[in-house]
Amino acid sequence: MTYNTMNDKDKLKNLTIDINEFLSVYIQIHNKINREAETFISVIKNLFGQGVPMSKLVDIAKSLTPICDSLKVRIDSFKIISYSNLSNDEKHYFDILSNYFNSLEKTVNCLIEKQLLSNIKSKGLSKKSISFREFILKEKEYKSKVNEYSAIGRQLNNVSYIIFS
């Protein structure tokens, strides 16, 4: 069955699977950044010139952007083309999925901003413009975004039977 001949529920299921795959990629990148930049071992590696440059970690975080942009287009297209054909339960599921993705996208953007700040701080650039306090606030914002998408993800899991039954 090609995408064009699928029913709308199957299209929604495929969109969900693709968003879940994006989540997996994001988590891998989050974990890599955490391993390379935010652990005691990473500090030791950086002291001896063995660490991953912060600019590389920025690039790794930014690699999520095109995937995120593509999924956003698909979600918007689905809403325009297929949303009206869904049952009320399926619409409810889509609304939560859309909120989940929007929250995940905000989390990804916050991760990129956090890495940009880390990169600037690591190079000693703009010492006056980026304080340690500012970095800590961005870290707290990032953790808050992670908690937000996780909470919406739990809601989504609670209604997944609508699409995956």
N, C-alpha and C positions, 0 to 999 in steps of 0.2 A: 504494500500500500504506500503510495507516495504521499508527501505532505499535502498536496492539493486535493487528494481524494479522502483524506482523513476527516472524521467528524470532529466537531469542535472540542468535544471532551478529550479525544486523543491528542489534539493539538495542545490543549491545556496540560495534559499529562507530559507531553514532550517538552513543553516550556518549563514545567516544574523540574524535570530531570536535568535540563540544561542549566537551570539556576542552581540546582544542587551540585552539579559538576563545577560551576563557577565558585560556589562556596568552598569546595574541596581545594581548588587552586588557590583561592584567597588564604585558606588556613595554612596550606603549605608555605606560602610566601610569608605570612605572619610568623609562623614558626621559624623559618629561616632567618628572618630579620631579628627575631628574639634571640636565637642562638648566636648570631654573628655580632649583635650590637648591644644586647642588654643582659649579658651574663658576666659573671666574674671571670670566666675563662676568656671571653671575648676581650675584656680589659687587658688581661695578661698578653694575649696574642697581639693586641694593638701596641702595647708597650715594646714588643720585640719586632714590630713591623710585619707581623704575620697575619694581621686581621684583614677583613674585607673592607675596602674603602667605603665610607658612608655614601659617596656619590654612586657607587655600584648598587647599594641597597635602595637608594632613591629610584634608580632605573628599574630595579626588580619590582618595587612597589608600583611604579608607573606602568609596568607591563600589564597590570590589571585593567587599565582604563579602556583599551579597545574592546576587550571582552565585555566589560560593563556597558559600554556604549551600544554594542551590538544587541545585547539582551534588552536594553531599554527600548530600542527601536522595535524589537519583536513584541515586547509587552504592549507598547503603544499601538502597534498594528493589530495585535490580537483584540485589544479593547475596541478599536474602531470596527473591525471586520466581523469578529465572532462573538463578542460579549452579549449582544442582544439575543443570540440563539441559545444561550445557556439557560439551564434551569435556575431557579432562585438559589438553591444550594450551591450549584456550580459557580454562580455569580459571587456568592459569599466567599467561596474558596478562592476565586480569582482576586477578589478585593484584598484578602489577607495576603495572598502571594505577592500581589503588587506592592502592598505596604512593606512586606518582608524585603523584597528586592530594593525598594527605595531606601530602607534602613541600612541594608547591606552596602548599597552604593555610597551612602553618607559615611559609613564606617571605612570603606576603601579610601574615600577622599581624605578623611581624617588621618588615616595611616600615611598617605602620601605627604600631607602637610607636616606630620610629625617627623617623617624621615627628612624632609627638606630642612626643617629646623635643626635636626641632628647633624646634617651635612654642613650647614652654615656654622654651627657651633664647633664642629670638629676641625674646621679650617681656620677658626679664629676670626672669621669674617663678622663684621657688624656686631662686635662685642657689646656695644651699648644698646643695640636694638633688640637683641635676644638675650633675655636674662634666664637664669636657671629657673626662676619662678614661672616665667612664660612657658618654658619647656614642660615643667611639671603640670601646669594647667592644661597644656595640649595632651599630655599623657592621660590625665584624668578625663578629659573630653573623649579621648579615644576609648578608654575603658567603658565609659558611659555608653558610647555608640555600640560597642560590642555587646554590652548587656541588653541594649534596646533591640538589636536584631535577634539576639538569642531568645528574648521573651516573645517576640512576634513569631519566631521559628517554632516555639512550643505551641502557640496557638495554631499555626499551620499544621503541625503534626497531629493536633487533636482533631482536625477536620479532614485529614488526608484520605480517610475512607470514602469521602465524596467522589474523589477522582480515581483512587486506586482500589476500588472494590469491583 
